Amino acid sequence: MPLLGGIRPPIALLCLLILALAGLTAKVLGPAGDPVVPKAVLGSQQHFAEDGAIALRASIDERVTDLNRTAAALNAGEPADPERVLSDLSNTYQKWTGTTVLDLESGKVLAARGETIPLAWLDKDVLTGDHALTPRMVRLKTGDVRLMTMALLDFKDRPQELLIASNSLSVPAINLGPFRSMAVVARGGEILATAGFEQAEALNSDAEREELAFLQKQMTRLSERGAKEAEEDPVSAREPGSRGYPGVSGTLLGDSHNGRVATAGYASLASADPEQRKSVGAGLGLTVVAMLPVVQEHAVGPERELYGLVVAGVLVVFGLLAAALLWMAVQRPLLHLFLESRRLARGDLTRPVEVPRWGETARVGAALERLRAQLAGDAGADREAGGRKGRRGRFGLRVPLVLTAVLLLLWCVPVGLLLNRTDASVSVPSTMVNDQRDRTDLVADRVRRALNEAQADLVSTTRLIDADDPGATTGVLDDTLRKHTRYGSLYIVDKGGDVVARAGEEPSADWSEDASLIRVAGEGGKKPVIQAGAAVPDAKGLTLVGEIRVEFLNSLLARPGLGEVRVVDAEARTIAGSNGFLAFESLPRESLTDLVRAGGVKVGAGPVENGLLIREGRSVTVAAAAPFSGGGVAADVGWTVISWQNAKHFEIAPYEREDRSVLAGMLGLALIVVCLGWIHLVVVRPLRALADGAEKLADGDLKTVLYPRYHDEVGAVVRSLELVRQQLQARRQNQARRSAEPRLGAGGR
C-alpha cells in the first residue's frame, strides 16, 4: 500500500503538526520573543531619522532653488548693483550664513555679507565642465563644513559675476525632545554637525558628565555604522518599517549605561521623487542619525517560560487524545476490514467476520459476513447476518471527526480569542508618546516652512512683474506656475478684488486686503482654498495671489508611523489630512478637539506641542497636537497639526503576545481543516460509498463492477469485494449450468 495513501498519513501528519505547533507555542508565548528594547521604539527612531533626513534634504534643495531663481530673475531684469543684490537676497530669504558676489574676470570680490566665504576651493573644475556650478561641501579653517551654492549673474555690458551663498550642514531646526540627539554624517562616518548634547559646563555632577561622554562615544560609533549601512543599495538594504522612504534607512542598537540602552535610527538623504527630478541634497552622500537612550526592558521571569510550556503541554495532551480517538474509531476498524476482506477474497471462509460496532465500518463488516455465508453456501447464516445489518446512520464516521475537531477547538478558541488579550490598561512606553509629539511638531514645522516658502516665492515673483505689460505679466505667471507644483493657480488682483491677470485654474475664492498674507477660504465647498499673497512693488493696490493645492499639503502630512495626521484651523476644523477627509469637518473624537484647544493655549512665549494617551473602552490611542510656532508669515495663522494612532499598531510586548496567541489559534484551526478535511475526503467519503456498494453486493447485485478510487485501505477492500463479486457470479453461473444439465438429459430420452 502506498505510504501517502490511506488513514495513516493524515493521522501521522496531525501528530507532527500538533508537536510542531506546541513547540512554536512554547517559544512565542514564552520569553524568547521579548527584546531588550521594544521594536516599536526602534522603529520610531528610524522614522525620526527619516523625518530629519527629509527636512535636511528639503532645506538644502530649497536653498539651491531659491538662489538659482533669484539669479534667473536678476538676469532677466536690469543690471543691479552687487550690494543691492545681496541686500534684496537677505531681505527675502534669511537662510544663508554668508553671501558673496565675485567678478569672474578679475577674481575681485564685489560685495559680501555675513560669514566670510573662502575662495581657495574655486578652480576650473568648479566653474566649467559637466559639473559646473554644482554645490560643493567646503571645510573652513575653523573645521566647520559649509555647503557652497553658486549661481551665475550675466548682465549686459558687464563681466560675468558669480553669486556664492554659504550655509551650514547643521541638524535641521526641529524639536528633538528630551534626551534625543541627532547628527549629520558624511561618507565614511565623519560627523559634520550634532544637536541635542548638553554642554559639559552645564552638567552638575560627575555621573552626568560620564553619561554625556558615553552618549558622545555611542553617537560616533553608531554614526560610522549608519553611514556604512546607508551606502548600500536601497533595495537590498530595505528593512521592515522602511517602506515608503525612497532612501536607505534602518535601526541600530548600541551599548547600555546605567540601565539605558542607546538606540538609533539612520536615514540617507534621498530625492522625494527620483524619477521626476534629482535632488542636490540627495547627491551629497549625507546620512542623518537620530539617537535616543531608552530604559532597558526588564527580563521576563521564569513564570513566562512556564506559561508557554503549560499552553504547549495542554495542546500535546489534546493532540494525543485526538489521535487516539481517530485511531480507535477510524484507523483500527478500517485496517480490520482490510484484513477480513482480503481473507474472504483468498477463499478463507472458516471463521465468521468480526463486525465493528458502528458506522460505515459496521455496515461493511456486516456485508462481508453475509458475503462469506453466501460463498460458503450457508443460507441460514446469510439470513442471520442479514438480520444483523450494520446500522445505517446519517453521520457515521463523521462523528469521531467532529469530536476530534471539537477537542482541538477547545485549545484553539481560548488561545486565539482569550489568551493574552489586551485592554485599555496596556502600558505604552513613554518614548512612543514623546516621539508622537515630537514628530507631529516636526510635521507642523514642515507645513509652516512650506507655507512661508510659498509666500516668499510670491514675493520673489512680484519683482518680475511689470504692471504696464499684461502680456509679460501673464508669461511670468505661467512660468512660475510651471516651475512650482504647489500652486493650483496664480493671479493678480487690484484693490477692488478684480483679477487682472491669471495663470492656471479659475480663482476659487475672493481676496481682500484686510486679512493676513496666508488664509483659508472656501467653507461650504468640496475643498478648502488656501491662499498666499504678496504685494506687487511699484504698483499700488496690486497683489499677487497663489492658491496652494490641498494635495500639496496632504503630501507633507503622510509619514509612516504617525497614523492619521491632519491640519486644523483655530476652530479644530480640518483643512488637510494624510487620508481622506471632508472640507472643514470636525475631528472624529471630542478628546482630539480638546487636545487641539489645549495646544493653542499660550504658555510662556506661545503655544506648545502636547501629546497624551487616550484610553477609551478597550483601546488605547496615542495622540499629539502641535500648533504653528516659529517665524514667518504662517506662524500667526492659528493652525495646528494633530496626529493620532491606535497603540495596537505598536510592536510592544503586550500586543505582540496577543498577536502571537491569535496566530497560534489560527494555525490550530488550519491544522484542523487540513488534517480532518484530508481524512474526510480520502477516507470517510469513499468508505460511505464502499458501504453502499458492499450492501448492494450482499443483497444480490452481482452486475455492478466495483472500482477502487484510491490505492489505500478503502481501495484494497473494494478490490477484495470485486474479487468476491466475481466468485459469487461464477458460483451462480455454475449452479445455473448444473441445474440445467438434468433437464436437458430428460428431454433426450
Disulfide bonds with the S-S distance in Angstrom:
none
